[in-house]
Amino acid sequence: MNRVDDEMKKTLHIISKIAVYNYAKEDRIKWIANPNQLSMVALVGTQIWWTFSVLDVFARVAQGDKHAMKNELKA
């Protein structure tokens, strides 16, 4: 049973990596609506990219761009 569990984890890891990679290449709505996309993978991928965006905004604010958050919200 542990081997099955280990293989499931490996498979989800691979699927998640592919999905997160493809997030930046596709339209967000099409990426989420993809019938091959697992819901939990879509949630993880969206949260990864959201976190990246927020960290990028904080870095831009630290560099003096006081309108970085407003610009990010417009995008």
ZIPE-V61998 format. One line per field, one symbol per residue. ss: DSSP state (H for helix, E for strand, C for the rest). phi: phi as a letter, one per 40 degrees, with the letter a starting at -180 (. if undefined). burial: + if it has 16 or more other ideal C-beta (glycine too) atoms within 10 Angstrom, else -. A space follows every 50 residues. Layout:
ss->???
phi->???
burial->???
//
This chain:
ss->CHHHHHHHHHHHHHHHHHHHHHHCCCCHHHHHHCCCCCHHHHHHHHHHHH HHHHHHHHHHHHCCCCCHHHHHHHC
phi->.cccccccccccccccccccccdccbcdcccccdccccdccccccccccc cdccccccccccchccbcccccccc
burial->--------------++--++--+-------++----+---++-+++---- ------+--+-------+-------
//
